[in-house]
Amino acid sequence: MNTFYTPTFGRLRLRGGSFFTTLLRWSRIYRERQALRGLDDRLLRDIGVTRIDAAQEFSKRFWQE
């Protein structure tokens, strides 16, 4: 596994072996968190997530897992 250190992201691990793969994963995480942010309480309840849990998740930076 390749590991780089950057001032902004700290220790940056590239799973899958390429920076492009990492960018694609970050993009997916960002889109999923934005979609989660747009769900109303009824839909959150349907998937078993509280508003507080959702807020904690979509407040994370895209590189945080």
C-alpha positions, -999 to 999 in steps of 0.1 A, spaced: 0 0 0 14 34 -10 15 60 18 22 97 14 23 125 39 7 158 30 2 188 53 -35 190 45 -45 154 47 -19 140 70 -10 105 62 -26 96 29 -30 59 21 -38 50 -14 -58 18 -14 -60 1 -47 -26 13 -56 -34 45 -76 -41 81 -69 -69 80 -95 -86 52 -76 -84 72 -44 -99 103 -62 -128 82 -75 -134 68 -39 -134 104 -25 -158 115 -52 -182 87 -43 -180 94 -6 -187 131 -12 -217 123 -34 -231 98 -9 -228 123 20 -245 150 0 -273 126 -8 -276 117 29 -278 154 37 -308 158 15 -329 130 30 -358 140 52 -365 124 86 -390 98 71 -364 85 47 -337 85 74 -360 65 96 -365 40 67 -328 33 65 -324 32 103 -303 64 107 -311 92 131 -308 129 121 -279 132 145 -260 102 130 -266 116 95 -253 151 105 -222 135 120 -216 116 88 -222 144 63 -201 169 84 -170 147 78 -145 157 52 -145 137 20 -112 120 28 -124 109 63 -138 74 65 
